């Protein structure tokens, strides 16, 4: 089915735009479908930057009409344009010009850092802003019968969440964009260069500079300077998600090199769903350490 979506999308600009718009509308009910809007990446990488821009413009037109007629909401397409389509187009251009998956993924994480920095420039106190925004929601769920926290514990939870929300939102945008690029690149390889994406994904390296930056962010987050350097602390989730992808690359490569059963990969992805925060940190640590220890190389020695 996914291959058929890619094949249909490559028949022309408007076919691609229809697919992107329909999947994006469906994503309002089932968010993971938004990843399949990576048709933008496929068109940009295969046909070129101009065609990628034209596909994005056509997608905005079609989705605006769809959401306007179906939901009486004409601005939803603008949200997708800013948070998904334009960023995916942008990092697809990075990949197209540099031929480097690592550089394009770092560009995707750079977007998350820009979101964090921009939030702290626009809002005097993002933590307080999030606390006010979350207060009605937490008040509502604290009144539910199954809620076990008292008022003081709920307040502590609110403070903790408020201090992380900017970074978590930025990381969410970054991972959506990076997954969009990865899916688009995988589709391109599936249609025009079978096996090409596998080698590319197994071999990419984010580099020691990015790894050192991530280590610095970890140290700041765990140190007494965390509150005074909140803007850097909130960049950590963004760094963790891109290095979690590096960690997945390492795991995939080692499983293939040692000819292990695919059960190991299934187990990793199941744990990633069940224990997402812990697994993201673990995979990110593997990704960071890979820059010095080269686990993939040693696994075949």
Secondary structure by P-SEA (a helix, b strand, c coil): caaaaaaaaaccaaaaaaaaaaaaaaaacccccccccaaaaaaaaaccaaaaaaaaaaaaaaaaaaaaaaccccaaaaaaaaccaaaaaaaaaaaaaaccaaaaaaaaaaaaaaaaaaaaaacccaaaaaaaaaaaaaaaaaacccccccaaaaaaaaaaaaacaaaaaaaaaaaaaaaaaaaaaaaaaaccccaaaaaaaacccccaaaaaaaaaaaaaaaccccccaaaaaaaaaaaaaaaaaaaaaaaaaaaaaacccaaaaaaaaaaaaacaaaaaaaaaaaaaacccccccccccc
